[in-house]
Amino acid sequence: MRLLNRLKPMLVWFDTQSGLDSVATKDSNKLGWAQVTPFVFMHLMVFAVVWVGFSWAALWSAIILYLVRMFAITGFYHRYFSHKLFKTSRFIQFFFAFMGASAAQRGPLWWASHHRVHHQASDKEGDPHSPRLQGFIWSHCLWFLAPKNLQTKTDKVKDFNKFPELRWLDRFDITAPLVLIVTLYCAGFLMEIYYPQLETTGAQMVIWGFFISTVALYHGTYTINSLAHCFGSRRFDTPDDSRNNALLAIITLGEGWHNNHHFYPGSARQGFLWWEFDMTFYLLKVMSWCGLVWDLKPIPIEVQKEIKRK
């Protein structure tokens, strides 16, 4: 019985609403082994590349899945679910929520609810991942490994919590990564049979397309919580430590213009000037031309005037 109680926290791997009564959810920065274990496992699996080898098909799968899922995170998890900076259909909403969940960064409601808390208390008491308050490593990749941050703050996302498909995806967020893994394995298996000249296998596609791509995506995304609050320029004198960083903007498809975003988080465009690369906004603009999204919130006139004064 004691062993079963110790293993109970593992239930959150499969159902994020299970096992929460068996872990500490109070204001403690203590890490939970049930959260640390899969995170470490993801990183260790990258070294399996030594056994599965290399192929161009596998490499391109890693690159494409990095870009597609980064856009799902930046364009939808962040600019849509967290800030409601445009509108879209229910189908597109769920499709990109599923793609974002396949990045293994939890479900859309969990992600958005914690991000909204971050904006309410950025670099102040209550911010879940502030380098100023809790240190660089905590803000980069430890904060979400603490049991106190396991639960979705449903009171912060009442607008999207009304959709049953989003609640389901948020609860069983492991579904999306598993679907991606199976899809990659099947694709590699079929290529091995029908296109042997590609020298690609199912295991190789999984290691490159999921594990390597996902770990790279992890740390690319995390830089906005950590590096973008430590290194870069500050065009606006915001009350937090947010900074603009062109390199991070490239890595994250536009999220690196973090000081811009914290000064005015109500714009779908985070690169306020023409030379500030914001691929996420460009892609959203193209989607708007196709009728897939609409009502992209612009940079207001008063903000544009403030930019010119800088």
Secondary structure, 3 states (H helix, E strand, C coil): CHHHHHHHHHHHHCCCCCCHHHCCCCCCCCCCHHHHHHHHHHHHHHHHHHHHCCCHHHHHHHHHHHHHHHHHHHHHHHHHHHCCCCEECHHHHHHHHHHHHCCCCCCHHHHHHHHHHHHHCCCCCCCCCCHHHHCHHHHHHHHHHCHHHCCCCHHHCHHHHCCHHHHHHHHCCCHHHHHHHHHHHHHHHHHHHHCHHHCCCHHHHHHHHHHHHHHHHHHHHHCCCCHHHCCCECCCCCCCCCCECHHHHHHCCCCCEHHHHHHCCCCCCCCCCCCCCCHHHHHHHHHHHCCCEECCCCCCHHHHHHHHHC
